[in-house]
Every structure is written in structure tokens, then in C-alpha cells.
Amino acid sequence: MKKNEILTIRPANEISIIFLLISIVFFLSAIGVTVSMIRGLLSGNIVSLLLLLLVVFGIWMALHFLIIAITPKIRLFCDYIEITHWKYYLPYDGRDHGLPKLPKSIVTTIRYDEFKMFGVFYAKDIKNYLRKKSGLLSNQWMTIMSTPLPLPIKQPKVISELRQVLLFITSDVESTVVDTSPYGQNQIEFLLFELGKHTNILSSGRVEPKSHVNCYILDVLKSIVVILFITVLPISTIWLEGVFNPSHTPSYESIWRTVYVSSFFFANLCLSGIISTSRDSQDLEARRFGMIFKISTFTFYAVFVISFILSIIT
């Protein structure tokens, strides 16, 4: 820990945990293949070269997922904030690909007395500002500035325009855009709360600052619970089916079993979508996506119930 460091926020949401788990799986797979390769070399097996390539590929993939999972972080010190983020906002800028380069990160340092504005916005807020000079970002920027000074900012490359981004603007009108996806919602709210205390500036954007217990282990455990709810809970219904119909063992094959497990999985995904979009009930697009998620959730849960019953009785 550096001198005068107050707080460190590390990735702890579901995506980061999944990437970390995937990297561990690839590392373990590489070890297993290495053992097989050594045995093959001792026995003169001609597939040893292929096994060697698999080891290299496994280690490379593990490094990729590990870097993506643990590289981003935000550190608060007594006088400044230090943000480690991707050079191109995302791990790759769209022109690059994963072969053979590893993701590039940079460190941005901003003193608290240099802040002019900060907050969480949608990617579409930046798009509306750049194309139309309108929308939430434009309105809040004009409110803060006494003169119509243009904001130099680049449109982040994202799949969804409802993707949340952290925007930091300094007094010399320099902007930094950071992806929020590695962090949990509580972490972002707590960061805004702490920044508000150090800068004496009220955060802008779509997320309200809130004080939370800053415990990395607790944040990771919450994410693991969400992952288990989405993935493991649907699979566990296979054993529940066996309770109602003892002849249907876990190895029992049925199209209805495939349907109800899949529908339960997608229903849980849609339910998480409802939770994420409900945080901003004022945005029309978020409300529209929220309604789509609600209809999809109800449909998938209905399919789950029907197919689960059919799987039991057939």
C-alpha cells in the first residue's frame, strides 16, 4: 500500500469473478495437459507436440482472463485519485484482437482540487452530447460551466448504449472515461460518496452516491451468490425432479429437462436485467428494456414450470 492511501476499490462484480474463475480453469487445464504431455514424451507419443500447443494456449487464455479480472482498480489517496483502466476503454480498441497481444491498461491520476465534474452516465449520454449537444450530460455540464465550453470526450465503444461509464472531468476540461462493468453497483455508489467528501463536489449523472461497508470479501461473496443463483440453481432442479419421480435420476435424458433447466437459467438472467434497469426509472429507454425483461422473465418462468411438470410425468 502506498503512503497516504485511503481506499482501494477492486473488481468484485459477477463478470470479474467469472473471468477470474475461467482463468483458474485454464491454468488447471494447462497443468493437466502438461502432465499428459510429459507422460507422452516418456512413452514416445507422437501427439506430444499437440499437447504442448494446448499448454501454451491454455496459459495464454488464463493470462488474458486473469488480466481482465484483476487489472482495473481505483485507489483513493489523501490528495488524489489513481485510476487503472483500459487504454481503449475496453480491453481492446476494436482494431486489435487477443492474438497475440494482452490487454493494455493505463493509470490516470487526478488531484481532488482539479475536479470540475464527475459521475456515472450511460454511453448514450455521451453519444447525445457529441452528436446533438443535448441530453443529460449536456444539461449538467452547462449547469456547472458559466460559459459554453466544449467538452473534449470520445464515444466509448460499447455494445449497449445503456452501458454505465464513469466520467471524470478536470478544471482544465480534460476528461477520462472508465468502464464500470468490473465493479459492483455498491462499489460505484461508495466511490461517488467518497469522492464527494474529498472534492466537496456533488456527483452528477445517473447514480446517487451512497455510503456502504467497504469490504472486498463481502462484495465478492455477493457476486458469487448471484452467480450461483443464475447458474447452479437451475441445475439443482434436476435433483428436485428426482424427488417427485425417483425413476428420473440425474443421468436421465429428456427434452423437457433440457427445456426447463434452460428456461430457468434465462429467467434468472432476465431477472437480473430487471434489477439493473430498475435503478434508473426516469430514463425511457431503461424503462423500455425493463418492460422487455419483465415480459421475458414471466415467459421463461412459465415455460420452466410447464416443462418441469411435463418432465416429471413423462
HELIX and SHEET records of a PDB file:
HELIX    1   1 GLU A   14  SER A   43  1                                  30    
HELIX    2   2 SER A   48  ILE A   70  1                                  23    
HELIX    3   3 TYR A  112  GLU A  114  5                                   3    
HELIX    4   4 ALA A  123  LYS A  132  1                                  10    
HELIX    5   5 LEU A  136  ILE A  144  1                                   9    
HELIX    6   6 GLN A  185  THR A  199  1                                  15    
HELIX    7   7 TYR A  216  ILE A  227  1                                  12    
HELIX    8   8 LEU A  228  VAL A  232  3                                   5    
HELIX    9   9 LEU A  233  PHE A  244  1                                  12    
HELIX   10  10 ILE A  255  THR A  277  1                                  23    
HELIX   11  11 LEU A  284  ILE A  313  1                                  30    
SHEET    1   A 4 GLU A   5  ILE A   9  0                                        
SHEET    2   A 4 LYS A  73  PHE A  77 -1                                        
SHEET    3   A 4 TYR A  80  TRP A  86 -1                                        
SHEET    4   A 4 SER A 105  ARG A 111 -1                                        
SHEET    1   B 4 SER A 175  ASP A 179  0                                        
SHEET    2   B 4 GLN A 164  THR A 170 -1                                        
SHEET    3   B 4 PHE A 115  TYR A 122 -1                                        
SHEET    4   B 4 SER A 204  GLY A 205  1                                        
END                                                                             
